[in-house]
Amino acid sequence: MTKLKLAELQDDTPVKLTVELPGAVHRDLVAYGEALAAQGGRALEPAKLIVPMLSRFMNTDRAFTRSKRSGDSTSR
């Protein structure tokens, strides 16, 4: 059998987390959702903004990206 180009796929099963946010952060998330809606997007509840914001943050953090590439990350 030939070797496939895709290696083992990561488990993308959603994980539910419960977090407490400071009131100011929650208000900012609400305001951000309102700003998105004002720019012609759809209104999003604060909880729906957290995943794309965290993903964007981690994807643009150069030190984190380097550590992931070099295998320095301890939790995956």
C-alpha positions as CSV (number, residue, x, y, z in Angstrom):
1,M,0.0,0.0,0.0
2,T,1.3,3.5,-0.8
3,K,1.9,6.0,1.9
4,L,-0.7,8.7,2.2
5,K,0.2,12.3,2.3
6,L,-2.0,13.0,5.3
7,A,-0.6,12.1,8.6
8,E,-2.6,11.4,11.7
9,L,-5.4,14.0,12.0
10,Q,-5.8,15.9,15.3
11,D,-8.9,15.4,17.3
12,D,-11.1,18.4,16.8
13,T,-13.8,17.4,19.3
14,P,-15.1,20.6,20.9
15,V,-14.2,21.0,24.6
16,K,-16.6,23.0,26.8
17,L,-14.9,25.4,29.2
18,T,-16.5,27.6,31.9
19,V,-14.7,30.8,32.6
20,E,-15.3,33.9,34.7
21,L,-14.7,37.2,33.0
22,P,-14.2,40.6,34.6
23,G,-17.2,42.8,34.0
24,A,-15.1,45.2,31.9
25,V,-14.0,42.4,29.5
26,H,-17.6,41.3,29.1
27,R,-18.7,44.9,28.3
28,D,-15.9,45.1,25.8
29,L,-17.0,41.9,24.1
30,V,-20.6,43.2,23.9
31,A,-19.3,46.5,22.4
32,Y,-17.1,44.6,20.0
33,G,-20.1,42.5,18.8
34,E,-22.1,45.8,18.4
35,A,-19.2,47.3,16.4
36,L,-19.2,44.3,14.1
37,A,-22.9,44.6,13.5
38,A,-22.5,48.3,12.8
39,Q,-20.0,47.6,10.1
40,G,-22.5,45.4,8.3
41,G,-21.7,42.1,9.9
42,R,-24.2,40.2,12.0
43,A,-24.6,40.8,15.7
44,L,-22.8,38.2,17.8
45,E,-23.2,37.4,21.4
46,P,-20.0,37.7,23.4
47,A,-19.5,34.0,23.8
48,K,-19.3,33.6,20.0
49,L,-16.5,36.1,19.8
50,I,-14.1,34.4,22.2
51,V,-13.0,31.5,20.0
52,P,-12.1,33.6,16.9
53,M,-10.4,36.2,19.1
54,L,-8.3,33.6,20.9
55,S,-7.4,31.8,17.6
56,R,-6.4,35.1,16.0
57,F,-4.3,36.0,19.0
58,M,-2.4,32.7,19.1
59,N,-2.0,32.6,15.3
60,T,-0.4,36.1,15.4
61,D,1.9,35.5,18.4
62,R,5.3,34.9,16.8
63,A,6.9,33.4,19.9
64,F,4.0,30.9,20.3
65,T,4.1,30.0,16.6
66,R,7.9,29.3,16.8
67,S,7.5,27.2,19.9
68,K,4.7,25.1,18.2
69,R,6.9,24.6,15.2
70,S,9.9,23.5,17.2
71,G,7.8,21.2,19.4
72,D,8.4,23.1,22.6
73,S,4.7,23.2,23.4
74,T,4.0,21.0,26.4
75,S,0.3,20.7,25.9
76,R,-1.5,19.8,22.7
